Amino acid sequence: MSLLLTAVSEQLDLTSSAELIPPTLSVECQVSKCRWEGDPRNDYATGTLIGRIATAIGTIEICIRWTAAGQPLLEQGWAIREAPHLKGAYIKAEAPIFGDEGPLQAESDELDGLAYDFWSYRDISGLIEPMLPARTEPRPTGQRL
C-alpha cells in the first residue's frame, strides 16, 4: 500500500520513495501520563509522538500513541512501544491523501495504520526515553510526576 499525497500534479509516496522525504523531520514528544516508583510492576508512561515534514506540497503531520513500562532491572530503563490500541493516531496533510483505492477520509483506520507504519521504521525509544525520568533510583511509593 502506498500513501500518496497529491496536489495538482505532484505526488509523494512516503512508503517507497524515501529519498523524497526531507531529512528535516521535526519531532514533538508529549507525555500524557507517567508514574515512576522504581518498581517495574507500577512504572508506566503514555503519550503522543508527532512528526512534521515540510514538503513542496505542504506540511505533513504524522502522529502515533505510545506506552512505556519499567524494565525488570532499574538500570535497563523503559520498554517503549507503539500503542495502536489507544486512540489518537492520525496523518494530516494540506493536500488530499490517497490510498490504493482512492482518497482516504481524515478519520480512517487506514490512515492510522499508515501513521504507525511510518514510525515503525524509526527508533521511537530514542526520541521518547529522554522525556521520561531515569529509572536509576527508587522513588518513594505513590508519588507521581
N, C-alpha and C positions, 0 to 999 in steps of 0.2 A: 504494500500500500504506500502511496506517496502522499505527501502533504503539499499541495500546490497553492501558492498564494498568487492570485492573478490580478494585475492592474493594467488595463489597456492590453498591450501585447507582451508584457514582461511576465515571466514565470520563474519561480524559485522553488526548487524541490529540496526540502530540508532533510529528507532521509537518504538521498543518494548523491547529492551534489555538495558534499562538504566544503569544497573549495569556494563555493558561492557564499558561505556563511562568513561574515566579517569576524576577524579574530577578537573584536571588541564586544564581548558578551558581558553586559553589566548584570551583576547578581545581587539580589537582596534576600537576606535570610531573616525570617521572622520567627521568634519563639513564642508560641501562644500559651503553653503550659510547661512548667518544669518543676520537678520535685527531686531533691537530692538529699539523701540521708547517709550515703555511704554503704547502703545495703542494696545489692543488685535486685532483690525482690521488690523494692519500693522505689528505686530511682527510675524516673522516666521523663521524657520531654516530647512535646509535639509542636509542629509548626508548619510554616509555608516557605517554599523556595521559589523565588520569582526571577526569571531571566529575561532580559530585554536586549533585543538585537535591532540596531538601526540599519535599515537596508534602503536601497534605491526606491523601493515601492512602499516605504513606510516602516513604522516600528512594529516588531512582532514581540508579544509578551507571552511567555510560556511559564505556567505556574503548576506546581505539584504540592501535595501534602507529604509530610514525613513524620516518622516516630523514632525515638531513641530510647534504649533501655540500658541499664547498667550492666556491664560485663561482670562475670563472677569474681574476678580479682579487680580491686580498685585501680591498679596500675594499667589495666587493659582499656580503661576509659569507657566509651559509649559504643553500643552497637546501633548504628543508624541505618534505617531502611525507608524506602519509599512506602507510602501508605495509601494505595488506591482505594481502600475501603472507607477512607474519610472523604467527605465532600469538600469541594473547593478547587479541584484541578481545572485548568482551562487553558486555552490558547486564544489570544486576542490579536487581531491584526487590522490595519487600516484598509486592507484590500480583502475581497472575498476569499474564503478558504474552500478549496475543492478537494474532495476525496476521489476514490476510484469511480464513483457513480454520480458525480456532480457536486454542486455546492453543499457544504455542511452547515447545519444550524449552529448558532453560537453555543447552545447548551447541550450539544450532542455528546453521547458517550464515546463516540469515535474520536472526537477532539480531545477528550480527557485521556483516552488511551494513547493518542499521539503525543500528548504532553509528557506522559510517563516514559514513552519510548524515547523521546528526545533526551530526557535526563538520565536514562539508563546507561547511556554511553559516557557519562561523566562521573567523576569522583565526587558524589554529593557529600560524603563523610568529611572530606577535606574542606568543604565550604561551610558545613553546619557545625562541626565539632568546636571550632574556635569561639562560637557563640554560646556554648554550653559551659557550665562550671567544670573545672578539672576535678576528677574523681580520685584525688590522691590522699585526702584525709577525711575520715568520717565526720559528718556534721551531726550536731545534736538532733535527736529524733524529733520529727514532726515539723521542722522548720521548712518553710517554702521560700523559693527565690522570688 
